[in-house]
Amino acid sequence: MGPAIAVVLGGAIASTAEPGPEGLVDYWPVLTRAGWFIAGFLVVTFLGWVLVEPMVSRAIHRRNRNNPTLREAISRYLRLLVLVVAFLVGAGVAGYGDLIADSALVVAAATLAVGVAAQTVIGSLVSGTVLVVDPEFNVGNYIEWETGEGTVESITLRITRVRTQDGGLVTVPNTVLTEQAIERPYARDRSRMTDRVDLAYDDDVGEAIRVLETAVDGIEGVLEEPAPHAYVEEFGGDAVGVRIHYWVDDPRDRDLFELRSRYARAAKSGLESAGVTISPASKRDLRGRIEVERTE
């Protein structure tokens, strides 16, 4: 081996060992600790994800066969908990346990992080937990909220993913769903469709209601029970507002836009055949005086 290398720093002479196996001696304690940390982290993660998490998931599945949301959420939460425990165990095995517990810097950083993120993260976590334990809110449910509607795909710690009728995937913060009113427009395997038609005051409203209720006949997917029901909703300034409710079977297996379009075409054809005016033009009374001046 060659001689040691001398380095002059600020008038002082410092010697460094030439790179080689002998130079690794100074780094051996660091490498050893890193190895113990990785080993401890991987062992705990393996045991948690391969043994503990499947056992708990099977137990949850046996007790909650009709609640896939709870099973999925417990699995996610448990995996996250395993990662946290694996980190702490790895740090303890590597000899960094006292450092993590006693380090003022770590404590200050953790306190700052919790203080900044508490309102959002903890709020989302609590909201996610509320949604998970709610027996009426599950994966596969069709829901409506203030700004959208669709089928619940998954519920995580922070957000809920909803598949819309047009195939889009919407990510909704859990805090939004817990702070707003959530409506399930269908019970189990059916969905209530709602449409509104404006009619002229001079037309026969009773005949229009009969046409709207019978327009569903022959449309595949529309249920006979509950029977379609139309009623006068309001008397507007220019028209009578009539609302129609009808029910369809499992909306997850049907194109609701196409079904609603077929009903609208059938209702329009029936109302026109009955001589009922749809969406009459607005009428306004104009009053005033017109003056005409003669000019040369």
C-alpha positions, 0 to 999 in steps of 0.5 A: 500500500502507498503512503498516507496522504497529507492534507494542509488545512489552514496551516495544520497538517491532517492525514487521511488514510488512503482509500481501501479496506483499511479506510472502511474501519472508520465507517464500520459502526455507521454501516453496522447501525444502518444494517441493523435498522434495515434488518429490523425494519424489513423483519417487522414489515414482513411479519406485519404485512404477511402474517398479522394483516391477513389474519386481522383482515380475515377476522374482520371479513368473517364479522363484517361480510356485508361491509367491504368498506370496513375491511378495506379501511382496516387493511390500509390503517393496519399497513400504515401502523406496521410501517410506523412500528417497523421504523421505531423497531429499526431505530431501536435495534440500530441504537437510535432509540434514545436519540429519537426519544431525547432529541429536542430537534426531533420533538420540535419538528414533530410538534411543528408538523402536527401543529401545521397539519393537524387541522387538515390531516387529523380532520380527514382521518377522523372523517374517514373513520366516521365514513368507514364505521357508518353502515349506510356508507359503503363501497359500491353505494351510489351517492349524491352530494352538493357538487356531484354524484356517483358510485363509491369506488374506495375510501382511504384515510384522506379521500373517497374516490367516486366513479361518476355516471360518465365514467370519470373518477372524482377524488372527494376529501372525506371532510367534504362528505362528512360536512355535507348532506349525503343522499342515496337516491336508491335503496339497495338495487334500484334508483329513483329518476326525477325529471321536470316539465313546464306546461302552459297554463291553458293546457290540461294538466291532468292529461299531461300528468297521465301522459308523463306517468304512462310514458315509461311503458315499454322502456326497458329497465323502468320498474312497474313497482313503485309506480311512476308518479307525477305531480304539480310542483309549482305555479311559475310566472309563465308555466306550470311546473310538473315533476315526474318520479320513476324507478329503474333497477340496478343503476350500476348495470345501466346507462342512466343517461341513455335511459333518461333520454329514452324517457324524455323522447317518449314523454315529448312524443306523448305530450305533443300527441295530446296537444300539450304545450311544453315549455311555453314561451314567456309572456310579458305585458309592455305598457307605455307611450310612444311619441312621434315627432315630425321633422323636416 
